Amino acid sequence: MALEGQNQDNDKELRWFQVKVWSVAMTSISLLTACFLVSSLVTHNSSMYSKIGKRLSKLTECRKYHSSLTCTIKGKEEE
């Protein structure tokens, strides 16, 4: 009888240990996934804004040589 009680206690301890290990593993995987997604979004936004900046600088260069060019931004005209 005493051995059965000990075996049950050992089984409970083993299960509890496994639950803790899996919880830590899943939390770590979730954090790594979140970091990867945020990093990807930041990189995408940076490259998108750099493309816009390059286009605007080209437009500014063109305006030096062609003073009649105008820019339309969200329905407003800039000269």
N, CA, C and O atoms as a Tripos MOL2 file, in Angstrom:
@<TRIPOS>MOLECULE
protein
  316   315    79     0     0
PROTEIN
NO_CHARGES

@<TRIPOS>ATOM
      1 N           0.8150   -1.2010    0.0000 N.3       1 MET1
      2 CA          0.0000    0.0000    0.0000 C.3       1 MET1
      3 C           0.8560    1.2630    0.0000 C.2       1 MET1
      4 O           0.5500    2.2250   -0.7050 O.2       1 MET1
      5 N           1.9040    1.2590    0.7720 N.am      2 ALA2
      6 CA          2.7530    2.4430    0.8620 C.3       2 ALA2
      7 C           3.4550    2.7010   -0.4630 C.2       2 ALA2
      8 O           3.6710    3.8540   -0.8340 O.2       2 ALA2
      9 N           3.8140    1.6360   -1.1800 N.am      3 LEU3
     10 CA          4.4870    1.7940   -2.4660 C.3       3 LEU3
     11 C           3.5570    2.4010   -3.5120 C.2       3 LEU3
     12 O           3.9850    3.2000   -4.3450 O.2       3 LEU3
     13 N           2.2820    2.0160   -3.4640 N.am      4 GLU4
     14 CA          1.3210    2.5760   -4.4140 C.3       4 GLU4
     15 C           1.1620    4.0780   -4.2000 C.2       4 GLU4
     16 O           1.0930    4.8380   -5.1660 O.2       4 GLU4
     17 N           1.1060    4.4980   -2.9740 N.am      5 GLY5
     18 CA          0.9970    5.9250   -2.6560 C.3       5 GLY5
     19 C           2.2180    6.6880   -3.1200 C.2       5 GLY5
     20 O           2.1070    7.8040   -3.6260 O.2       5 GLY5
     21 N           3.3930    6.0820   -2.9470 N.am      6 GLN6
     22 CA          4.6330    6.7200   -3.3970 C.3       6 GLN6
     23 C           4.6660    6.8350   -4.9180 C.2       6 GLN6
     24 O           5.0760    7.8610   -5.4620 O.2       6 GLN6
     25 N           4.2320    5.7770   -5.5980 N.am      7 ASN7
     26 CA          4.2060    5.7980   -7.0620 C.3       7 ASN7
     27 C           3.2590    6.8810   -7.5800 C.2       7 ASN7
     28 O           3.5660    7.5790   -8.5460 O.2       7 ASN7
     29 N           2.1060    7.0080   -6.9230 N.am      8 GLN8
     30 CA          1.1580    8.0430   -7.3390 C.3       8 GLN8
     31 C           1.7380    9.4370   -7.1210 C.2       8 GLN8
     32 O           1.5560   10.3300   -7.9490 O.2       8 GLN8
     33 N           2.4410    9.6160   -5.9940 N.am      9 ASP9
     34 CA          3.0740   10.9120   -5.7330 C.3       9 ASP9
     35 C           4.1530   11.2130   -6.7780 C.2       9 ASP9
     36 O           4.2670   12.3410   -7.2570 O.2       9 ASP9
     37 N           4.9390   10.1930   -7.1250 N.am     10 ASN10
     38 CA          5.9780   10.3760   -8.1410 C.3      10 ASN10
     39 C           5.3630   10.7140   -9.4960 C.2      10 ASN10
     40 O           5.8800   11.5610  -10.2240 O.2      10 ASN10
     41 N           4.2570   10.0480   -9.8310 N.am     11 ASP11
     42 CA          3.5700   10.3340  -11.0940 C.3      11 ASP11
     43 C           3.0530   11.7750  -11.1200 C.2      11 ASP11
     44 O           3.1650   12.4640  -12.1340 O.2      11 ASP11
     45 N           2.4880   12.2180   -9.9990 N.am     12 LYS12
     46 CA          1.9790   13.5910   -9.9210 C.3      12 LYS12
     47 C           3.1170   14.5990  -10.0680 C.2      12 LYS12
     48 O           2.9820   15.6040  -10.7650 O.2      12 LYS12
     49 N           4.2460   14.3180   -9.3990 N.am     13 GLU13
     50 CA          5.3990   15.2150   -9.5010 C.3      13 GLU13
     51 C           5.9300   15.2590  -10.9310 C.2      13 GLU13
     52 O           6.2790   16.3270  -11.4330 O.2      13 GLU13
     53 N           5.9910   14.1070  -11.5820 N.am     14 LEU14
     54 CA          6.4720   14.0450  -12.9590 C.3      14 LEU14
     55 C           5.5400   14.8170  -13.8880 C.2      14 LEU14
     56 O           6.0020   15.5640  -14.7500 O.2      14 LEU14
     57 N           4.2480   14.6420  -13.7190 N.am     15 ARG15
     58 CA          3.2810   15.3730  -14.5510 C.3      15 ARG15
     59 C           3.4030   16.8810  -14.3320 C.2      15 ARG15
     60 O           3.3740   17.6600  -15.2840 O.2      15 ARG15
     61 N           3.5390   17.2820  -13.0610 N.am     16 TRP16
     62 CA          3.6540   18.7010  -12.7510 C.3      16 TRP16
     63 C           4.9240   19.2800  -13.3760 C.2      16 TRP16
     64 O           4.9080   20.3940  -13.9000 O.2      16 TRP16
     65 N           6.0250   18.5230  -13.3190 N.am     17 PHE17
     66 CA          7.2770   18.9520  -13.9350 C.3      17 PHE17
     67 C           7.1040   19.1050  -15.4460 C.2      17 PHE17
     68 O           7.5760   20.0800  -16.0310 O.2      17 PHE17
     69 N           6.4340   18.1500  -16.0700 N.am     18 GLN18
     70 CA          6.2090   18.2200  -17.5140 C.3      18 GLN18
     71 C           5.3450   19.4240  -17.8850 C.2      18 GLN18
     72 O           5.5920   20.0870  -18.8920 O.2      18 GLN18
     73 N           4.3420   19.6980  -17.0720 N.am     19 VAL19
     74 CA          3.4820   20.8590  -17.3240 C.3      19 VAL19
     75 C           4.3100   22.1440  -17.2450 C.2      19 VAL19
     76 O           4.1570   23.0300  -18.0850 O.2      19 VAL19
     77 N           5.1800   22.2490  -16.2480 N.am     20 LYS20
     78 CA          6.0210   23.4410  -16.1100 C.3      20 LYS20
     79 C           6.9680   23.5890  -17.2980 C.2      20 LYS20
     80 O           7.1340   24.6870  -17.8300 O.2      20 LYS20
     81 N           7.5920   22.4810  -17.7160 N.am     21 VAL21
     82 CA          8.5290   22.5350  -18.8400 C.3      21 VAL21
     83 C           7.8030   22.9610  -20.1120 C.2      21 VAL21
     84 O           8.2950   23.8190  -20.8460 O.2      21 VAL21
     85 N           6.6460   22.3740  -20.3790 N.am     22 TRP22
     86 CA          5.8980   22.7310  -21.5890 C.3      22 TRP22
     87 C           5.3970   24.1760  -21.5280 C.2      22 TRP22
     88 O           5.3460   24.8590  -22.5510 O.2      22 TRP22
     89 N           5.0330   24.6350  -20.3490 N.am     23 SER23
     90 CA          4.5850   26.0290  -20.2080 C.3      23 SER23
     91 C           5.7170   26.9990  -20.5340 C.2      23 SER23
     92 O           5.5160   27.9840  -21.2430 O.2      23 SER23
     93 N           6.9000   26.7130  -20.0140 N.am     24 VAL24
     94 CA          8.0610   27.5620  -20.3010 C.3      24 VAL24
     95 C           8.3830   27.5180  -21.7950 C.2      24 VAL24
     96 O           8.6790   28.5500  -22.3970 O.2      24 VAL24
     97 N           8.3260   26.3340  -22.3870 N.am     25 ALA25
     98 CA          8.6280   26.1900  -23.8150 C.3      25 ALA25
     99 C           7.6310   26.9780  -24.6640 C.2      25 ALA25
    100 O           8.0370   27.6820  -25.5880 O.2      25 ALA25
    101 N           6.3610   26.8720  -24.3720 N.am     26 MET26
    102 CA          5.3410   27.5710  -25.1580 C.3      26 MET26
    103 C           5.4440   29.0860  -24.9800 C.2      26 MET26
    104 O           5.2530   29.8400  -25.9340 O.2      26 MET26
    105 N           5.7450   29.5270  -23.7640 N.am     27 THR27
    106 CA          5.9220   30.9560  -23.5250 C.3      27 THR27
    107 C           7.1140   31.4830  -24.3180 C.2      27 THR27
    108 O           7.0430   32.5530  -24.9220 O.2      27 THR27
    109 N           8.2000   30.7310  -24.3120 N.am     28 SER28
    110 CA          9.3940   31.1400  -25.0610 C.3      28 SER28
    111 C           9.1170   31.2020  -26.5580 C.2      28 SER28
    112 O           9.5190   32.1540  -27.2260 O.2      28 SER28
    113 N           8.4430   30.2070  -27.0770 N.am     29 ILE29
    114 CA          8.1100   30.1880  -28.5050 C.3      29 ILE29
    115 C           7.1990   31.3620  -28.8550 C.2      29 ILE29
    116 O           7.3670   31.9910  -29.9000 O.2      29 ILE29
    117 N           6.2440   31.6540  -27.9930 N.am     30 SER30
    118 CA          5.3380   32.7850  -28.2430 C.3      30 SER30
    119 C           6.0960   34.1090  -28.2680 C.2      30 SER30
    120 O           5.8480   34.9510  -29.1310 O.2      30 SER30
    121 N           7.0170   34.2930  -27.3260 N.am     31 LEU31
    122 CA          7.8050   35.5280  -27.2950 C.3      31 LEU31
    123 C           8.6960   35.6550  -28.5270 C.2      31 LEU31
    124 O           8.8000   36.7350  -29.1080 O.2      31 LEU31
    125 N           9.3320   34.5690  -28.9250 N.am     32 LEU32
    126 CA         10.1730   34.6010  -30.1190 C.3      32 LEU32
    127 C           9.3490   34.9160  -31.3680 C.2      32 LEU32
    128 O           9.7940   35.6650  -32.2380 O.2      32 LEU32
    129 N           8.1580   34.3470  -31.4520 N.am     33 THR33
    130 CA          7.2770   34.6150  -32.5860 C.3      33 THR33
    131 C           6.8780   36.0870  -32.6200 C.2      33 THR33
    132 O           6.9030   36.7200  -33.6760 O.2      33 THR33
    133 N           6.5110   36.6240  -31.4640 N.am     34 ALA34
    134 CA          6.1260   38.0380  -31.3960 C.3      34 ALA34
    135 C           7.2920   38.9390  -31.7930 C.2      34 ALA34
    136 O           7.1030   39.9060  -32.5310 O.2      34 ALA34
    137 N           8.4910   38.6320  -31.3120 N.am     35 CYS35
    138 CA          9.6690   39.4370  -31.6740 C.3      35 CYS35
    139 C           9.9380   39.3720  -33.1700 C.2      35 CYS35
    140 O          10.2640   40.3870  -33.7860 O.2      35 CYS35
    141 N           9.8070   38.2010  -33.7530 N.am     36 PHE36
    142 CA         10.0320   38.0470  -35.1880 C.3      36 PHE36
    143 C           9.0260   38.8650  -35.9900 C.2      36 PHE36
    144 O           9.3930   39.5440  -36.9490 O.2      36 PHE36
    145 N           7.7560   38.7980  -35.5940 N.am     37 LEU37
    146 CA          6.7200   39.5400  -36.3160 C.3      37 LEU37
    147 C           6.9390   41.0460  -36.2160 C.2      37 LEU37
    148 O           6.8190   41.7600  -37.2120 O.2      37 LEU37
    149 N           7.2580   41.5270  -35.0260 N.am     38 VAL38
    150 CA          7.4930   42.9630  -34.8470 C.3      38 VAL38
    151 C           8.7050   43.3960  -35.6630 C.2      38 VAL38
    152 O           8.6800   44.4420  -36.3110 O.2      38 VAL38
    153 N           9.7560   42.5980  -35.6330 N.am     39 SER39
    154 CA         10.9580   42.9130  -36.4090 C.3      39 SER39
    155 C          10.6460   42.9730  -37.9010 C.2      39 SER39
    156 O          11.1280   43.8630  -38.6020 O.2      39 SER39
    157 N           9.8510   42.0410  -38.3800 N.am     40 SER40
    158 CA          9.4810   42.0240  -39.7990 C.3      40 SER40
    159 C           8.6700   43.2580  -40.1720 C.2      40 SER40
    160 O           8.8960   43.8570  -41.2230 O.2      40 SER40
    161 N           7.7310   43.6390  -39.3190 N.am     41 LEU41
    162 CA          6.9120   44.8190  -39.6010 C.3      41 LEU41
    163 C           7.7470   46.0900  -39.6030 C.2      41 LEU41
    164 O           7.5610   46.9520  -40.4630 O.2      41 LEU41
    165 N           8.6650   46.2160  -38.6500 N.am     42 VAL42
    166 CA          9.5130   47.4070  -38.5790 C.3      42 VAL42
    167 C          10.3920   47.4950  -39.8190 C.2      42 VAL42
    168 O          10.5560   48.5720  -40.3920 O.2      42 VAL42
    169 N          10.9520   46.3710  -40.2320 N.am     43 THR43
    170 CA         11.7990   46.3540  -41.4230 C.3      43 THR43
    171 C          10.9950   46.7290  -42.6620 C.2      43 THR43
    172 O          11.4630   47.4910  -43.5080 O.2      43 THR43
    173 N           9.7860   46.1910  -42.7650 N.am     44 HIS44
    174 CA          8.9330   46.4980  -43.9200 C.3      44 HIS44
    175 C           8.5930   47.9810  -43.9580 C.2      44 HIS44
    176 O           8.6830   48.6180  -45.0080 O.2      44 HIS44
    177 N           8.2000   48.5340  -42.8040 N.am     45 ASN45
    178 CA          7.8400   49.9540  -42.7610 C.3      45 ASN45
    179 C           9.0370   50.8350  -43.0840 C.2      45 ASN45
    180 O           8.8930   51.8430  -43.7750 O.2      45 ASN45
    181 N          10.2130   50.4700  -42.5940 N.am     46 SER46
    182 CA         11.4100   51.2660  -42.8670 C.3      46 SER46
    183 C          11.7220   51.2740  -44.3540 C.2      46 SER46
    184 O          12.0430   52.3190  -44.9210 O.2      46 SER46
    185 N          11.6300   50.1220  -44.9780 N.am     47 SER47
    186 CA         11.9340   50.0700  -46.4110 C.3      47 SER47
    187 C          10.8850   50.8260  -47.2130 C.2      47 SER47
    188 O          11.2010   51.4450  -48.2290 O.2      47 SER47
    189 N           9.6320   50.7780  -46.7560 N.am     48 MET48
    190 CA          8.5780   51.5000  -47.4590 C.3      48 MET48
    191 C           8.8170   53.0090  -47.3670 C.2      48 MET48
    192 O           8.6810   53.7210  -48.3620 O.2      48 MET48
    193 N           9.1750   53.5010  -46.1690 N.am     49 TYR49
    194 CA          9.4130   54.9280  -46.0050 C.3      49 TYR49
    195 C          10.6690   55.3740  -46.7370 C.2      49 TYR49
    196 O          10.7310   56.5040  -47.2230 O.2      49 TYR49
    197 N          11.6660   54.5110  -46.8240 N.am     50 SER50
    198 CA         12.8670   54.9090  -47.5600 C.3      50 SER50
    199 C          12.5640   55.0150  -49.0520 C.2      50 SER50
    200 O          13.1340   55.8660  -49.7340 O.2      50 SER50
    201 N          11.6790   54.1670  -49.5680 N.am     51 LYS51
    202 CA         11.2840   54.2660  -50.9760 C.3      51 LYS51
    203 C          10.5490   55.5760  -51.2330 C.2      51 LYS51
    204 O          10.7720   56.2340  -52.2490 O.2      51 LYS51
    205 N           9.6760   55.9470  -50.3090 N.am     52 ILE52
    206 CA          8.9380   57.2070  -50.4510 C.3      52 ILE52
    207 C           9.9150   58.3780  -50.4040 C.2      52 ILE52
    208 O           9.7960   59.3240  -51.1830 O.2      52 ILE52
    209 N          10.8820   58.3120  -49.4880 N.am     53 GLY53
    210 CA         11.8810   59.3730  -49.3850 C.3      53 GLY53
    211 C          12.6960   59.5150  -50.6570 C.2      53 GLY53
    212 O          12.9890   60.6300  -51.0880 O.2      53 GLY53
    213 N          13.0640   58.3940  -51.2590 N.am     54 LYS54
    214 CA         13.8260   58.4410  -52.5120 C.3      54 LYS54
    215 C          12.9990   59.0820  -53.6190 C.2      54 LYS54
    216 O          13.5140   59.8800  -54.4020 O.2      54 LYS54
    217 N          11.7250   58.7360  -53.6820 N.am     55 ARG55
    218 CA         10.8570   59.3200  -54.7100 C.3      55 ARG55
    219 C          10.7080   60.8280  -54.5160 C.2      55 ARG55
    220 O          10.7360   61.5980  -55.4760 O.2      55 ARG55
    221 N          10.5500   61.2340  -53.2510 N.am     56 LEU56
    222 CA         10.4050   62.6670  -52.9860 C.3      56 LEU56
    223 C          11.6810   63.4240  -53.3180 C.2      56 LEU56
    224 O          11.6220   64.5400  -53.8340 O.2      56 LEU56
    225 N          12.8360   62.8300  -53.0260 N.am     57 SER57
    226 CA         14.0850   63.5290  -53.3460 C.3      57 SER57
    227 C          14.2650   63.6380  -54.8550 C.2      57 SER57
    228 O          14.7780   64.6460  -55.3420 O.2      57 SER57
    229 N          13.8510   62.6170  -55.6010 N.am     58 LYS58
    230 CA         13.9180   62.7000  -57.0630 C.3      58 LYS58
    231 C          12.9940   63.8010  -57.5710 C.2      58 LYS58
    232 O          13.3380   64.5430  -58.4910 O.2      58 LYS58
    233 N          11.8180   63.8950  -56.9590 N.am     59 LEU59
    234 CA         10.8700   64.9330  -57.3600 C.3      59 LEU59
    235 C          11.4380   66.3170  -57.0730 C.2      59 LEU59
    236 O          11.2900   67.2330  -57.8830 O.2      59 LEU59
    237 N          12.0850   66.4700  -55.9280 N.am     60 THR60
    238 CA         12.6920   67.7520  -55.5860 C.3      60 THR60
    239 C          13.7810   68.1120  -56.5880 C.2      60 THR60
    240 O          13.9020   69.2660  -56.9980 O.2      60 THR60
    241 N          14.5730   67.1130  -56.9800 N.am     61 GLU61
    242 CA         15.6040   67.3510  -57.9950 C.3      61 GLU61
    243 C          14.9830   67.8140  -59.3070 C.2      61 GLU61
    244 O          15.4670   68.7560  -59.9350 O.2      61 GLU61
    245 N          13.9220   67.1550  -59.7090 N.am     62 CYS62
    246 CA         13.2540   67.5140  -60.9670 C.3      62 CYS62
    247 C          12.6820   68.9190  -60.9050 C.2      62 CYS62
    248 O          12.6810   69.6360  -61.9050 O.2      62 CYS62
    249 N          12.1980   69.3130  -59.7400 N.am     63 ARG63
    250 CA         11.6010   70.6450  -59.6040 C.3      63 ARG63
    251 C          12.6440   71.7400  -59.7690 C.2      63 ARG63
    252 O          12.3110   72.8570  -60.1640 O.2      63 ARG63
    253 N          13.9060   71.4330  -59.4710 N.am     64 LYS64
    254 CA         14.9620   72.4300  -59.6650 C.3      64 LYS64
    255 C          15.0780   72.7970  -61.1390 C.2      64 LYS64
    256 O          15.3060   73.9550  -61.4890 O.2      64 LYS64
    257 N          14.9190   71.8040  -61.9860 N.am     65 TYR65
    258 CA         15.1000   72.0160  -63.4150 C.3      65 TYR65
    259 C          13.7970   72.3550  -64.1340 C.2      65 TYR65
    260 O          13.8070   72.9540  -65.2090 O.2      65 TYR65
    261 N          12.6860   71.9680  -63.5340 N.am     66 HIS66
    262 CA         11.3750   72.2190  -64.1420 C.3      66 HIS66
    263 C          10.5050   72.9210  -63.1040 C.2      66 HIS66
    264 O           9.8130   72.2640  -62.3260 O.2      66 HIS66
    265 N          10.5380   74.2170  -63.0900 N.am     67 SER67
    266 CA          9.8480   74.9770  -62.0440 C.3      67 SER67
    267 C           8.3320   74.9060  -62.1500 C.2      67 SER67
    268 O           7.6330   75.2880  -61.2110 O.2      67 SER67
    269 N           7.8160   74.4320  -63.2590 N.am     68 SER68
    270 CA          6.3620   74.3860  -63.4140 C.3      68 SER68
    271 C           5.7470   73.1240  -62.7980 C.2      68 SER68
    272 O           4.5250   72.9730  -62.8100 O.2      68 SER68
    273 N           6.5710   72.2140  -62.2580 N.am     69 LEU69
    274 CA          6.0280   71.0020  -61.6350 C.3      69 LEU69
    275 C           5.3210   71.3470  -60.3340 C.2      69 LEU69
    276 O           5.7830   72.1970  -59.5740 O.2      69 LEU69
    277 N           4.2090   70.6900  -60.0850 N.am     70 THR70
    278 CA          3.5100   70.8490  -58.8120 C.3      70 THR70
    279 C           3.2540   69.4730  -58.2230 C.2      70 THR70
    280 O           3.1520   68.4790  -58.9420 O.2      70 THR70
    281 N           3.1540   69.4350  -56.9190 N.am     71 CYS71
    282 CA          2.8760   68.1770  -56.2090 C.3      71 CYS71
    283 C           1.4550   68.2180  -55.6820 C.2      71 CYS71
    284 O           0.9980   69.2480  -55.1860 O.2      71 CYS71
    285 N           0.7670   67.1140  -55.7880 N.am     72 THR72
    286 CA         -0.5610   67.0070  -55.2070 C.3      72 THR72
    287 C          -0.4970   65.9690  -54.1000 C.2      72 THR72
    288 O          -0.2320   64.7930  -54.3510 O.2      72 THR72
    289 N          -0.7430   66.4140  -52.8710 N.am     73 ILE73
    290 CA         -0.7080   65.5110  -51.7270 C.3      73 ILE73
    291 C          -2.0730   65.5400  -51.0660 C.2      73 ILE73
    292 O          -2.5050   66.5750  -50.5580 O.2      73 ILE73
    293 N          -2.7420   64.4120  -51.0740 N.am     74 LYS74
    294 CA         -4.0630   64.2690  -50.4680 C.3      74 LYS74
    295 C          -5.0180   65.3680  -50.9290 C.2      74 LYS74
    296 O          -5.7570   65.9360  -50.1250 O.2      74 LYS74
    297 N          -4.9950   65.6550  -52.2050 N.am     75 GLY75
    298 CA         -5.9350   66.6010  -52.7620 C.3      75 GLY75
    299 C          -5.5280   68.0570  -52.6480 C.2      75 GLY75
    300 O          -6.2580   68.9310  -53.1170 O.2      75 GLY75
    301 N          -4.3670   68.3510  -52.0310 N.am     76 LYS76
    302 CA         -3.9090   69.7300  -51.9080 C.3      76 LYS76
    303 C          -2.7330   69.9310  -52.8500 C.2      76 LYS76
    304 O          -1.9130   69.0320  -53.0370 O.2      76 LYS76
    305 N          -2.6590   71.1050  -53.4330 N.am     77 GLU77
    306 CA         -1.5490   71.4000  -54.3350 C.3      77 GLU77
    307 C          -0.4540   72.1370  -53.5840 C.2      77 GLU77
    308 O          -0.7240   73.0380  -52.7890 O.2      77 GLU77
    309 N           0.7990   71.7350  -53.8500 N.am     78 GLU78
    310 CA          1.9590   72.4340  -53.2990 C.3      78 GLU78
    311 C           2.7970   72.9310  -54.4430 C.2      78 GLU78
    312 O           2.9220   72.2600  -55.4680 O.2      78 GLU78
    313 N           3.3670   74.0870  -54.2820 N.am     79 GLU79
    314 CA          4.2480   74.6130  -55.3310 C.3      79 GLU79
    315 C           5.6330   74.7870  -54.7970 C.2      79 GLU79
    316 O           6.5260   75.2190  -55.5250 O.2      79 GLU79
@<TRIPOS>BOND
     1     1     2 1
     2     2     3 1
     3     3     4 2
     4     3     5 am
     5     5     6 1
     6     6     7 1
     7     7     8 2
     8     7     9 am
     9     9    10 1
    10    10    11 1
    11    11    12 2
    12    11    13 am
    13    13    14 1
    14    14    15 1
    15    15    16 2
    16    15    17 am
    17    17    18 1
    18    18    19 1
    19    19    20 2
    20    19    21 am
    21    21    22 1
    22    22    23 1
    23    23    24 2
    24    23    25 am
    25    25    26 1
    26    26    27 1
    27    27    28 2
    28    27    29 am
    29    29    30 1
    30    30    31 1
    31    31    32 2
    32    31    33 am
    33    33    34 1
    34    34    35 1
    35    35    36 2
    36    35    37 am
    37    37    38 1
    38    38    39 1
    39    39    40 2
    40    39    41 am
    41    41    42 1
    42    42    43 1
    43    43    44 2
    44    43    45 am
    45    45    46 1
    46    46    47 1
    47    47    48 2
    48    47    49 am
    49    49    50 1
    50    50    51 1
    51    51    52 2
    52    51    53 am
    53    53    54 1
    54    54    55 1
    55    55    56 2
    56    55    57 am
    57    57    58 1
    58    58    59 1
    59    59    60 2
    60    59    61 am
    61    61    62 1
    62    62    63 1
    63    63    64 2
    64    63    65 am
    65    65    66 1
    66    66    67 1
    67    67    68 2
    68    67    69 am
    69    69    70 1
    70    70    71 1
    71    71    72 2
    72    71    73 am
    73    73    74 1
    74    74    75 1
    75    75    76 2
    76    75    77 am
    77    77    78 1
    78    78    79 1
    79    79    80 2
    80    79    81 am
    81    81    82 1
    82    82    83 1
    83    83    84 2
    84    83    85 am
    85    85    86 1
    86    86    87 1
    87    87    88 2
    88    87    89 am
    89    89    90 1
    90    90    91 1
    91    91    92 2
    92    91    93 am
    93    93    94 1
    94    94    95 1
    95    95    96 2
    96    95    97 am
    97    97    98 1
    98    98    99 1
    99    99   100 2
   100    99   101 am
   101   101   102 1
   102   102   103 1
   103   103   104 2
   104   103   105 am
   105   105   106 1
   106   106   107 1
   107   107   108 2
   108   107   109 am
   109   109   110 1
   110   110   111 1
   111   111   112 2
   112   111   113 am
   113   113   114 1
   114   114   115 1
   115   115   116 2
   116   115   117 am
   117   117   118 1
   118   118   119 1
   119   119   120 2
   120   119   121 am
   121   121   122 1
   122   122   123 1
   123   123   124 2
   124   123   125 am
   125   125   126 1
   126   126   127 1
   127   127   128 2
   128   127   129 am
   129   129   130 1
   130   130   131 1
   131   131   132 2
   132   131   133 am
   133   133   134 1
   134   134   135 1
   135   135   136 2
   136   135   137 am
   137   137   138 1
   138   138   139 1
   139   139   140 2
   140   139   141 am
   141   141   142 1
   142   142   143 1
   143   143   144 2
   144   143   145 am
   145   145   146 1
   146   146   147 1
   147   147   148 2
   148   147   149 am
   149   149   150 1
   150   150   151 1
   151   151   152 2
   152   151   153 am
   153   153   154 1
   154   154   155 1
   155   155   156 2
   156   155   157 am
   157   157   158 1
   158   158   159 1
   159   159   160 2
   160   159   161 am
   161   161   162 1
   162   162   163 1
   163   163   164 2
   164   163   165 am
   165   165   166 1
   166   166   167 1
   167   167   168 2
   168   167   169 am
   169   169   170 1
   170   170   171 1
   171   171   172 2
   172   171   173 am
   173   173   174 1
   174   174   175 1
   175   175   176 2
   176   175   177 am
   177   177   178 1
   178   178   179 1
   179   179   180 2
   180   179   181 am
   181   181   182 1
   182   182   183 1
   183   183   184 2
   184   183   185 am
   185   185   186 1
   186   186   187 1
   187   187   188 2
   188   187   189 am
   189   189   190 1
   190   190   191 1
   191   191   192 2
   192   191   193 am
   193   193   194 1
   194   194   195 1
   195   195   196 2
   196   195   197 am
   197   197   198 1
   198   198   199 1
   199   199   200 2
   200   199   201 am
   201   201   202 1
   202   202   203 1
   203   203   204 2
   204   203   205 am
   205   205   206 1
   206   206   207 1
   207   207   208 2
   208   207   209 am
   209   209   210 1
   210   210   211 1
   211   211   212 2
   212   211   213 am
   213   213   214 1
   214   214   215 1
   215   215   216 2
   216   215   217 am
   217   217   218 1
   218   218   219 1
   219   219   220 2
   220   219   221 am
   221   221   222 1
   222   222   223 1
   223   223   224 2
   224   223   225 am
   225   225   226 1
   226   226   227 1
   227   227   228 2
   228   227   229 am
   229   229   230 1
   230   230   231 1
   231   231   232 2
   232   231   233 am
   233   233   234 1
   234   234   235 1
   235   235   236 2
   236   235   237 am
   237   237   238 1
   238   238   239 1
   239   239   240 2
   240   239   241 am
   241   241   242 1
   242   242   243 1
   243   243   244 2
   244   243   245 am
   245   245   246 1
   246   246   247 1
   247   247   248 2
   248   247   249 am
   249   249   250 1
   250   250   251 1
   251   251   252 2
   252   251   253 am
   253   253   254 1
   254   254   255 1
   255   255   256 2
   256   255   257 am
   257   257   258 1
   258   258   259 1
   259   259   260 2
   260   259   261 am
   261   261   262 1
   262   262   263 1
   263   263   264 2
   264   263   265 am
   265   265   266 1
   266   266   267 1
   267   267   268 2
   268   267   269 am
   269   269   270 1
   270   270   271 1
   271   271   272 2
   272   271   273 am
   273   273   274 1
   274   274   275 1
   275   275   276 2
   276   275   277 am
   277   277   278 1
   278   278   279 1
   279   279   280 2
   280   279   281 am
   281   281   282 1
   282   282   283 1
   283   283   284 2
   284   283   285 am
   285   285   286 1
   286   286   287 1
   287   287   288 2
   288   287   289 am
   289   289   290 1
   290   290   291 1
   291   291   292 2
   292   291   293 am
   293   293   294 1
   294   294   295 1
   295   295   296 2
   296   295   297 am
   297   297   298 1
   298   298   299 1
   299   299   300 2
   300   299   301 am
   301   301   302 1
   302   302   303 1
   303   303   304 2
   304   303   305 am
   305   305   306 1
   306   306   307 1
   307   307   308 2
   308   307   309 am
   309   309   310 1
   310   310   311 1
   311   311   312 2
   312   311   313 am
   313   313   314 1
   314   314   315 1
   315   315   316 2
@<TRIPOS>SUBSTRUCTURE
     1 MET1         2 RESIDUE 1 A MET
     2 ALA2         6 RESIDUE 1 A ALA
     3 LEU3        10 RESIDUE 1 A LEU
     4 GLU4        14 RESIDUE 1 A GLU
     5 GLY5        18 RESIDUE 1 A GLY
     6 GLN6        22 RESIDUE 1 A GLN
     7 ASN7        26 RESIDUE 1 A ASN
     8 GLN8        30 RESIDUE 1 A GLN
     9 ASP9        34 RESIDUE 1 A ASP
    10 ASN10       38 RESIDUE 1 A ASN
    11 ASP11       42 RESIDUE 1 A ASP
    12 LYS12       46 RESIDUE 1 A LYS
    13 GLU13       50 RESIDUE 1 A GLU
    14 LEU14       54 RESIDUE 1 A LEU
    15 ARG15       58 RESIDUE 1 A ARG
    16 TRP16       62 RESIDUE 1 A TRP
    17 PHE17       66 RESIDUE 1 A PHE
    18 GLN18       70 RESIDUE 1 A GLN
    19 VAL19       74 RESIDUE 1 A VAL
    20 LYS20       78 RESIDUE 1 A LYS
    21 VAL21       82 RESIDUE 1 A VAL
    22 TRP22       86 RESIDUE 1 A TRP
    23 SER23       90 RESIDUE 1 A SER
    24 VAL24       94 RESIDUE 1 A VAL
    25 ALA25       98 RESIDUE 1 A ALA
    26 MET26      102 RESIDUE 1 A MET
    27 THR27      106 RESIDUE 1 A THR
    28 SER28      110 RESIDUE 1 A SER
    29 ILE29      114 RESIDUE 1 A ILE
    30 SER30      118 RESIDUE 1 A SER
    31 LEU31      122 RESIDUE 1 A LEU
    32 LEU32      126 RESIDUE 1 A LEU
    33 THR33      130 RESIDUE 1 A THR
    34 ALA34      134 RESIDUE 1 A ALA
    35 CYS35      138 RESIDUE 1 A CYS
    36 PHE36      142 RESIDUE 1 A PHE
    37 LEU37      146 RESIDUE 1 A LEU
    38 VAL38      150 RESIDUE 1 A VAL
    39 SER39      154 RESIDUE 1 A SER
    40 SER40      158 RESIDUE 1 A SER
    41 LEU41      162 RESIDUE 1 A LEU
    42 VAL42      166 RESIDUE 1 A VAL
    43 THR43      170 RESIDUE 1 A THR
    44 HIS44      174 RESIDUE 1 A HIS
    45 ASN45      178 RESIDUE 1 A ASN
    46 SER46      182 RESIDUE 1 A SER
    47 SER47      186 RESIDUE 1 A SER
    48 MET48      190 RESIDUE 1 A MET
    49 TYR49      194 RESIDUE 1 A TYR
    50 SER50      198 RESIDUE 1 A SER
    51 LYS51      202 RESIDUE 1 A LYS
    52 ILE52      206 RESIDUE 1 A ILE
    53 GLY53      210 RESIDUE 1 A GLY
    54 LYS54      214 RESIDUE 1 A LYS
    55 ARG55      218 RESIDUE 1 A ARG
    56 LEU56      222 RESIDUE 1 A LEU
    57 SER57      226 RESIDUE 1 A SER
    58 LYS58      230 RESIDUE 1 A LYS
    59 LEU59      234 RESIDUE 1 A LEU
    60 THR60      238 RESIDUE 1 A THR
    61 GLU61      242 RESIDUE 1 A GLU
    62 CYS62      246 RESIDUE 1 A CYS
    63 ARG63      250 RESIDUE 1 A ARG
    64 LYS64      254 RESIDUE 1 A LYS
    65 TYR65      258 RESIDUE 1 A TYR
    66 HIS66      262 RESIDUE 1 A HIS
    67 SER67      266 RESIDUE 1 A SER
    68 SER68      270 RESIDUE 1 A SER
    69 LEU69      274 RESIDUE 1 A LEU
    70 THR70      278 RESIDUE 1 A THR
    71 CYS71      282 RESIDUE 1 A CYS
    72 THR72      286 RESIDUE 1 A THR
    73 ILE73      290 RESIDUE 1 A ILE
    74 LYS74      294 RESIDUE 1 A LYS
    75 GLY75      298 RESIDUE 1 A GLY
    76 LYS76      302 RESIDUE 1 A LYS
    77 GLU77      306 RESIDUE 1 A GLU
    78 GLU78      310 RESIDUE 1 A GLU
    79 GLU79      314 RESIDUE 1 A GLU
